[in-house]
Amino acid sequence: MLDITYPSSLSLVALGILGYYSRKRYIENCRVRVLSAGAKTSAIVRHTKAEGMVTLHDVLRKECPSLVDPKLAYMIPTPYLGTGLLQTIYATLRVRLRNKASDVSYERELLVMQDGGTVSLDWYSATEDQQSNEWPPIAMMMAGVGGSSQEHHLRVMAKTLAHSQAAFRIVVVNHRGTARTPITSARPYDSGFTDDFRAAVKHVQADYPYSKIVGIGFSMGANILTKYIGEEGPRCKLACAVAVCCPFDIRVSSAAINESNLLNDYVIQPSVMGTLMRAIKRASHLPVDPLWNLDVQRIKGATRLGELEEELMVKIGGFRDLDEYYEKSSSFNHVENIAIPFLAINSLDDRITPPQGIPLDKFVTNPSIALALVPHGGHLGFLTGVPPRIWFVKPIQEFVSAIIK
C-alpha cells in the first residue's frame, strides 16, 4: 500500500509566510524610482496668484501620483510577462491590436519639407465639440524606427489624452515613408534627424498660435524629440515633453539591437527591416544624388539594421563613419540644454535601449528634467494587470495635464 506523507500544518504556515514575504519583496522591487535635481534647484514651471511659484518638483510630488505616491508608484508586470524579454515580445506581437482602448480614426494632413520630402500628420479629436475648441492643448507624438500612428501604444495614448479632462487634440508625426505616407524624396529619416519634426512643430504652432503644445516620443522618436528640444534650448516652444524608452546613446542601443539573439533575430530585426525595406522599394523610382555614392546592391541585400545605417544613414547624412553617425545622432549630447519640463520613462530590463545609455548624471544637474525608472518594462511594454494594460499611459497623462494647466 502506498504511504503518502502530507505536509504538516506548521510546514504549510511556513510556506505561506515565505510566499507572502517573497511577493512583498517582489512588489517593493517594482517601485518606480524618479531621478531629478531635487526640490531646492528644481525649475519653475509656472507662477500664478492662486498657486504661487510651482516647480517641476512640485508637479511631480503633487500631481503625478503614478510616479511618486508611496502607495501608487509601482509598475508591477502582468504575472505571465514578468521579464523584459517577455514584455518586449508581447508588445511587439500586438503592435496592431485594436480594442476599445485604442480604437481611434485619424484625419490625415500631408506636410512637404523644404527638400521635397513628405511627412504625414495624423490628427485625432475625441468629439466634434472638441474640434470646435479654437485653441485646444495639442499633443504631438512620434513613433520609433519603422513605427507610425497605427501602433497600439500610440493609439491608446491618443485616445486617453483626447478623452481626458484636458481634452487634447492629438497629432502623430509619421516619419517619411511610414504609415503609407507618399515618398517624394530619396532622403530618408534617421535616428537623429530633427528637421522634419522641427518643421511639423512650426506648422502646428502657426495653425494654433495660442494652443499649448506638448511632445511625446517613443523609442527612436523619443531620441529625435529629446535631441530637438535640446537643440532648441530656451527657444523651444513646446510646453513640455515626454520620452519613453529613449535610447539617448545610439551607439549603445544599436549594439544591442544588432546583437544576434532570439529577440533580435526573430522579432525586432524582421519587424524593423521589413518596414524599412518596403519603404526603400517604394522609393526606388526617385533620383538619387550621385554624391551619396550608395551601394544599391548592398542596400537591397541588407538583413540587419546596422547594414542600412552604414550604407544609407552614414553616406546620405555626410558622416565619416558609423561612430560619427552614432555620436552626432545621440540625444545625450543635448540633454543638458533642455530648458522645458521634460520627463523620461525607461526600463532597467530594456534590451533594445539598455539603461547603460542613460545619462544619469545629467538628470541630477539639469533642473528642468526628470527620469522615471522601472525594473521590469522591457521595450515599449510596461504591461501591468490582467488583461495587460500599458502602465506608462497614466503617468504621461498626469504629467502633461499638470504642465499645461
C-alpha positions, 0 to 999 in steps of 0.5 A: 500500500502506498504511504503518502506523507502530507505536509504538516500544518506548521510546514504549510504556515511556513510556506505561506509566510515565505510566499507572502514575504517573497511577493512583498519583496517582489512588489517593493522591487517594482517601485518606480524610482524618479531621478531629478535635481531635487526640490531646492534647484528644481525649475519653475514651471509656472507662477500664478496668484492662486498657486504661487511659484510651482516647480517641476518638483512640485508637479511631480510630488503633487500631481503625478501620483503614478510616479511618486505616491508611496502607495501608487508608484509601482509598475508591477508586470502582468504575472505571465510577462514578468521579464523584459524579454517577455514584455518586449515580445508581447508588445511587439506581437500586438503592435496592431491590436485594436480594442476599445482602448485604442480604437481611434480614426485619424484625419490625415494632413500631408506636410512637404519639407523644404527638400521635397520630402513628405511627412504625414500628420495624423490628427485625432479629436475625441468629439466634434465639440472638441474640434470646435475648441479654437485653441485646444492643448495639442499633443504631438507624438512620434513613433520609433524606427519603422513605427507610425500612428497605427501602433497600439501604444500610440493609439491608446495614448491618443485616445486617453489624452483626447478623452481626458479632462484636458481634452487634447487634440492629438497629432502623430508625426509619421516619419517619411515613408511610414504609415503609407505616407507618399515618398517624394524624396530619396532622403530618408529619416534617421535616428537623429534627424530633427528637421522634419519634426522641427518643421511639423512643430512650426506648422502646428504652432502657426495653425494654433498660435495660442494652443499649448503644445506638448511632445511625446516620443517613443523609442527612436522618436523619443531620441529625435524629440529629446535631441530637438528640444535640446537643440532648441534650448530656451527657444523651444516652444513646446510646453513640455515633453515626454520620452519613453524608452529613449535610447539617448546613446545610439551607439549603445542601443544599436549594439544591442539591437544588432546583437544576434539573439532570439529577440533580435533575430526573430522579432525586432530585426524582421519587424524593423527591416521589413518596414524599412525595406518596403519603404526603400522599394517604394522609393526606388523610382526617385533620383538619387544624388550621385554624391551619396555614392550608395551601394544599391546592391548592398542596400537591397541585400541588407538583413540587419539594421546596422547594414542600412545605417552604414550604407544609407544613414552614414553616406546620405547624412555626410558622416565619416563613419558609423561612430560619427553617425552614432555620436552626432545622432545621440540625444545625450549630447543635448540633454543638458540644454533642455530648458522645458519640463521634460520627463523620461520613462525607461526600463532597467530590463530594456534590451533594445535601449539598455539603461547603460545609455542613460545619462544619469548624471545629467538628470541630477544637474539639469533642473528642468528634467526628470527620469522615471525608472522601472525594473521590469518594462522591457521595450515599449511594454510596461504591461501591468494587470490582467488583461495587460494594460500599458502602465506608462499611459497614466503617468504621461497623462498626469504629467502633461495635464499638470504642465499645461494647466 
